[in-house]
């Protein structure tokens, strides 16, 4: 609906909400569009346009958005593509643009961060030849034993919490989370995995959807407590909110991890269906680039139990976290062409959301192209890029001699990933 219709139905745009499992698009003309997924709202800017005839703009948006959803795209990405088509359509009289033989317009490229296509080709050729570019099976000392009956519930609950392992100080990145738990000194995501594994051993009922819906702040503190009694996780309120939102949506849709996976597996396109369902589940639905849904898909597909079998020609989309972005920037896969953005990245300043989106989407495109051009699976390419964190870390100088990409690397060692507090990664 348009914003006038939304205000009449809901009383205000701020009050616009949907039932779990439903998506609402609200167009706002020159103010852009709003995407409502249950109680989660995303505001999108308008696409610049010279308006000649606004008739049919809403119908164009509606048709394009629905088509994008049918293709399996995230609702926010669907709305982004739909807005571009609507902006094109209203520059011509009547439905002229809809009958044009020219291809539909692409989403405008933000010139502040661009994929270096030459570097993509070079690194893709290297990746194609490296024997260590293999997918990870997601087993190990911080992960459930193969065959554990609670493995599915554990991964659904723990994977949605894979974000925010660092602190800020005076508007800049300070340091990553490193703490000792169960006698092991672990960093970031490894610490989180170990915390949830400890909980699996101590309180298996913790991973039920019903229990997640009623978690208390004290339970989250106990979950993440280090051996010395400290709570190293810097955003406990966000972790608690994600757990509850996940459970609320699962309960409202009468889902469990097993039921959700069964629905996906029973479809003709299991991965597409898996993503479409998670687009309605708190903790997974918010990110238009689907980092955590993609990570969960990797896990369920690559674990020895092979929980999720992908359909023919299905491939998980790039899983873009801050380690992958740092690698893309330092190797030169993505170039920063805006001086102000460059300064903020080098000085590790907290970015605005729209600045972070520019960098992250460019990295998404770069990794996608490396995987397709190398012929390696996205799971293998993602694991290779993610493990660059050990060779090219946040707080110490890169160990370039250990890095197989070193001969081709642009060596932009001063560049840093976008610093922003988000539940996306």
Secondary structure, 3 states (H helix, E strand, C coil): CEHHHHHHHHCCCCCCCCCCCCEEEEECHHHCEEEEECCEEEEECCCCCCCCCCCCHHHHHHHHHHHHHHCCCCHHHHHHHHHHHHHHHCCCCCCHHHHCCCCCCCCCCCCCEEECHHHHHHHHHHHHHCCCCCCCCCCCCCCCCCCCCCHHHHHHHHHCCCCCCEEEECCEEEEECEEEECCEEEEHHHHHHHHHHHHHHHCHHHHCHHHHHCCCHHHHHHHHECCCCCECCCCHHHHHHHHHHHHHHHHHCCCCHHHHHHHHHHCCCHHHHHHHHHCCCCCCCCCCCCHHHHHHHHHHHHCCCCCCCCCCCCCCCCCCCHHHHHHHHHHCCEEECCHHHHHHHHCCEECCHHHHHHHHHHHHHHHHHHHHHHCCCHHHHHHHHHCHHHHCCCCCCCCHHHCCCHHHCCCCCCCCCCECCCCCC
